Amino acid sequence: MNHTDIHNFYFLGIGGIGMSALARYFRHRGYAVAGYDRTPSPLTKELENEGIDVIYEDDLSALRRQKIDMDCAHTLVVRTPAVPEDSIIYTFLREQNFDIRKRAEVLGLVTRQMKALCVAGTHGKTTTSTMLAHLLNPVNAFLGGISMNYHTNLLLDSESEYVVVEADEYDRSFHHLTPYISVVTAVDADHLDIYGTAEAYREAFAHYTSLISGALVMKHGIALQPRLQPGVKCYTYGVIKKEELKIKNDLPDFYAENIKVTNGQIRFDLVTPSGTLKDLQLGVPVWVNIENAVAAMAVALTVGTPVEQVRERLASFQGVLRRFNIHVNTPKVVYIDDYAHHPEEMATAIDSIRKLFPERKLIGVFQPHLYTRTRDFAADFTRVLGTLDETILLPIYPARELPIPGVTSEMLGGQVVQKAELIAELKKRLSESEQPVVILTVGAGDIDRLVQPITDALMNMNDK
């Protein structure tokens, strides 16, 4: 990929969170940028407002109308796997011998131009990387979600030598990156349609650690045998309870202790190899964010961020869109939306809610994401959903996949409703409940389109 000859970038699937950040980056760098996506969204509308031409028809006449010189010799095409092989535009560009690259390959180029601070792992990547970017800002950052502090998925600073990157393991994408420091949060098996086995999944992470040039910051106790180059440091991190301090000999290098949950706030001490930071306040007081914060602070302190900046930024962190966002909080109903789409992520969200609202009934709404993931983790999804007081299921969101015979939401238990029926069903259950309720929506598909309508409906009920 000879980027010195590139004048134009064309993004197939430009509305994706990672693709849109790259599109914005190259637009900022002065390149001509355009793209295609299947459906309009708030994110694609923002790209259009920023001067990026986006089409929504998989049609060659629409492609030819776009305001970009599609010169094969000087245009790099970036594709996401969400765009199918039989896409008309993709097929045309392929037949015309355009240089077509995966998003991860192009992002890998960026990580070779700056010191890349990467966050990998089955869970927690987006929150941890967004928190790290906030701790360091001004910094460059390609985020896997919309930062609530900055209302964007891209941060740019020409003076910073660092770039914060979410390292996605899907299709071994993170093997294209060149990490300077990397966090690994978890290696619970996922994407078995790609990897086949949990062992192959963990092997991909082991290989990824061999790409690190500076330091690895890994969750204490995870099933990962790092394969580090000579001279690369390894730190562990975690959250420690008082009783564990008395019996553990192998404490993490960075850990939270003395955790206090009072008046809707979470405060804790951070123990580091060079001392203890006392009485830190956690922005977005969700239990799982303590662990994410320890990882982010470990990297920030390792690259020399001032302690007082870390303290202030941690308290002012506002979170990430669709990562445990509380949209309604009244005496009768709390409504929380989260991106969780893996059984362990869902279990973490449920556990956090039980800690925050222990006296309330918990009603969960889950939209399974992918037929293969639903099939591969059906037993785990059923187990986790069984910890809810009530469960509502939406049909499976297929994304890039075709249906698999026998794989449906019904196999997970719980009542299945169509999206158009969901708000009426929630109103019915809320009116029938004799105790205050927490409603949790989870999933990585298009359930996010329902968040605002649900919020409006619940607020209107409360007004009455």
N, C-alpha and C positions, 0 to 999 in steps of 0.2 A: 504494500500500500504506500505509494509514493505521494505523500500528502502535499509536497511542494507543487505538484501539477494540478491540484484540485482547486477549482474556483466555485463549485456549486455542491450543495448537499441536498439529496432527496430522501425523505424518510417515509418508509412504508410501515404504517402503524404509528404515525407521529403523535397520536393522542395518548399513548402510553406514558406512564409517569417517568420512566427512565429515558424514553425516546424524546419526550418533550424537553427534558433538561439538556440533552445533547443538542437538539435543534436550537434552543435558546443560546447555548454556548457558542455555536458556530455562527449564528446570526450576530452575536456580540463581537465576534472576531472579524466581522466584515465580509463573510461569505454570503452568497445568495442561497437562501434556504426555502424549500417548499416541501409538501408532503401530502400523503393520502391517509385517511382513516375511515373505518366503516361507518361510524356514527358521530355526529356532533356531540360535544360535551362542554362543560364550563372551561376545561383546560384547553380544548382546541379553539374555543372562542377567544381565550386570552392570547393564544399564539397568533391568531388572525389580527387581533388588536395591536400586536407588537410588530405587524408587518410581514408575517409569514403566511404564504398562500397555501391554504389547505382545501382539498377536495374530498367529497364523501361518496362519489360514484366510482365504482370499479370499472372505469370506462375510458377508452383511449381518447375519445373526443374531449373529455374533461381534462385529461392529462395535457393535451396539446393546448388547452386554453390557459394553462397556468403561467404565471409571470416568472418563468425561470428558463434559462437557456439549457436545454437538456442535451448538452454536448457530451457524447460518450467518453471522449478523451479527458474531459475536465470536470466530470460530475461523479461524485461518489454516492452510491445508493446504500442506505442503511436500512436493514430489515429486522423486524421483530418476528419471532416464530408464530405470533398470533395471526399474521397474514398467511393465508393458506397457499399451498403450492400451486393450486389452480387459479389463483387470482389473475385476472386479465392483465392488469398493469404489471404485476410481478413477472408473469410469463413474457410479456413484451420486452421488458427491460433485460431479462435474462437472454432472450433471443437476440437482442441488439448488442450483446456482449458488454453491457455496463459492468463496472466493477461493483459487485454487491457484497456487502460485509455485514456481519452480525453486529448488533449494538455493542456487545462486549468487546469486540475487536477494536472498535473505534474508541470506546472508553479506555481500553488498554493503552492506546496511543497517548491519551491525556495523562495517564498515570506514569508514563515514562518521561513526561515533560516537567513534572513537579514531584515533590515527596508525597507519596500517596498514603493517607491514613485510612485504611479500609476496615469495614465492619462486615464480617461473615458470620454465618450460623443459621440454623433452622428457624429460630425465633429471635425477635428483638432487634433485627438489623436496622430497621427504619428509625425506630425511636432512639436507639443508641447512637447512630450516625448523626441524626438531627440534633441530638443533645450535644454531641461532641462538636459539631459545627458551631452551635450557639456558645459553647464554652470558649472556643478559639476566635470567633468572629472579631475582626475582619479575616476572612479565609475564603478559599475556593471550595465549593461543595456541590456534589451531584447527589441529590437525596432521593430516596424511594417513596417519598410522601411530601405533602405540602406542609411546610413549617408554619405553625400557628403564630410564631414570633415574626416571621418575615413574609408570610403569605406567598411563598414560592418554593419550588423544588431545586432552585439553582442559586448559589451565592458566588460572587466573583470579586476578586481583589488582586489587582496587578502587583501589589507589593508583597503578598504572602508567598512563601515557598511551599506551602502545603495545599493539598487538595483532599477533602474528605469524600470517600466513595463508599456506597453500599455495594458489597461484593456478593453478587447473586450466584448461587450454586446451580441453578437450573441449567441443564444442558452443558454443565461444566464451564459455564460462562466465566467464572472467576479465575480460571486458568489463563485467561488472556491478560490479567492485571499484573502490575509490578508493584507490590505493596512495600512500603518502607516500614510502617508499623501496621499490624492488623489485630483486631479483636476477633475471637471466635466464641460466639455466645452459646452454641449448642450444636450437637450433631445427631439429634433424633432423626431417624430415617424419614425422608420425604422424596417426592418425585421418583417413585419406584417405576414409573413408566419409562424413565430414562436410565436409571441405575440398575434396576432389577432386584438388587438385594441391599440390605442395610450395610453389609460389609463393603460393597462397592461404593456406597454413598460415603462412608467414613474414609475410604481410601482416597476419594476425590479431595476431601479436606486435608488428609495427610500430604498429598501432593501439593495442594495449595500452600501449605505452610513452608514448603521448600522454596517458594518464590519470594519469601520475605527477606529483606536485606537488613532491617534494623532490629525489630523486636516483635515478639508474639505476646499478646495479652489474652489468655484463654480462661474460660470459666473453670473454676476449681472442680475437679472430680468428673469432668465429662470423658466419654470413651474415645479419646483422641490421642494417638501417639504421634507427636509432632516430628517432622522430618526437616529439622532446621539446618541451614548452612552454618559452617563454622563462624563463630563470633556473633551470631544472632542471639539476643537475650530472650529469655522466656519468663513471663510473669503470670501469676494466676490471680483471680479475683473471685469474690463471692460475698455472701451475706451470712453472718455468724450470729447464732442465738447465744444467750448467756450460758445455758447449760452445755453448749458445744465447746465453749472456751475452756471448760474445766477438763474435758476429756480428749480434745483434739491436740495432736502433736504437729500435724502437718497443716498449719493454718495457711490461707492464701497470702500472697504478697500484699494485696490490696483488699480490704474487706470493711463492710459496714457493721457496726455494733451499737449497742445502747439505743436501739430504735424506739422512738416514742410516737404514738398516734394519738393526738389530742386536738379537739376543736377543728376537725377537718384538715389538720396539718400533719405531715410526717417529718420528723427531725431525727438525725442520727449522727454518729461520729464516723469518720473515715480513717482507718488505720492504714498507713503506707510504710514502705521500707525506711523512710526518713523521718517519720513522726506521725502524729495524729491530728487531724483537723476536727475540732470539736463543734458540736451543735450546728450541723448543716441543715438547711431547710430545703426540702424537695419540692420544686415546682411540679405541678400535676401530681397530687398526693395519691398515687396508686402504688400498691405494694410492689408490683413487678418492676416499677421504675426505680426502686432502690438499687436493684441488681444492675439495671441498665446504666444508672448514674455512676456506679462504682467503676464499670468498664470505661465509660466515657472520661471520667476524671483521671483514671489511671493513665490513659493515653495523653490527656491534656497536660498532666503534671510531668509525664516522661519527656514531652517536647519542650518543657520549660515555661508553661503558662503560669503567671503569678497566682499565688494561692488566693489572694483576695478577689481576683477576677473570677476564679473558679467558684468561689463561695457565692459571689453576687449573681453570676450567670445561672448557677444551679437553681437558685431561688426564683429567678425571673423566667425560667423555661416554661413555655406555655403548651408544649406538646406538639403533636402531629395530627393532621386531619385524618379521621377514621382510626385513630389509635386511642381507644378508651375515652371518647369524647362524651361528656355529660351534656345533653341537649335540653333536658327538662329535669328540674329538681324542686318538687313541691311536696307538701306533707302527704299527699295521696299517691303520687306517682313520680318515680325517677326513670328517665329514659337515657340509656347509654348505647352508643354504637361503637363497634370495634371491627377491625379488619380480620380478626382471627379466622383461619380456615384449615388449620391443622389441629388434631385432637389436643395436643399439649398446649397450644396457644389458647384454645377455648377453655381448657381446664384452668389455666392461669387467670384468664379474665373472670371466670366464675368465682375462683378463690378470692380475687381482689374485691369483688362485689360483696361476697359473704363477710369479708373483714370490714368493709365500709358501711354496709347496711345489714347488720346481722338479724334484725327483727322483721325484715320485709320478705314478702313472697317474691320469688324470682321466676319470671316468665322469659324464656329464651326463644328467639326466632332465628333459625339457621338456614342459610342458603348454601347447600353443598357446592363446592367448586371442583369441577372436573369429574367425569365418570370414573377415571382410573383411580383418583385419590379416594373417592367414595367407596369403590370396590376394595382397594388395598387396606383401608383403615376403617372398614365398616364396624368391626367389633369395638374398636377404640372410640369411634364417634358415638356409638350406642351407649357405651359405658359413661362417657363424659356427659352426654345429654341426659342420662339418667340421674345426674346430680342436680338438675334443675327441678323446680317445683312443678312447672308446666313447660311443655315443649311444642312449638309450632315449626313446621318445616315448609320451606318453599321448594319447588322443583329444582333439580340440579342445573347449575349454570355450566354450559358445556365449554365455553371459551373456544379453544382450538380443536376440540375433540368431537368425534361422531359418537352417537349413543352406543352403549354396550348392552346387549340383551340381558334383561334381568337386573340391571343396576339402576335403581331408582331411589328417590328420597324415602319411599315407603319402607325400605329395608332398614332404616335407622330408627324406626318407631316414632310415635308422635303423630299428631294430625297434620296432614299435608294440605295447604291452601294455596291458591293462585295469588300472585302479587296483587291483582285487582281486588281481592277479597280480604287482604291482610288487615287493613285499618279497621274495617267493620268487625273482624274477629277480635282484634285487640280491644276495641271499645266494649264489646260484649264481655270479655273476660275481666276487664277492669271494673265494669259496673257490677259484676257478680261477686267480686272479691270483698271479703269482710275486713281485710287488713291492707295496709299500704303495700304497694307493688313496685318492684324494679322490672322494667322491660329492657332486655338486652337483644340487640340485633347484631348478628355476626355473619361474616362471609366475605369472599374476595370477588364476587361477581358484580352484577348490577343492582344488588340490594342497596347500594349507596344512593341510588336514585329515589329510594323511598324514605330516606332519613328526614328530609324537610317536610314532606307530607305527613309523616308520623308525628313529627314535632308539632306541626300546626294543629293536627287533630287533637293531640293530648292537651295542648295549651287551651284550645277552645273548650274542651271538656272541663278543664279546671276553672275556666272563667264562669262556667254555668253552675 
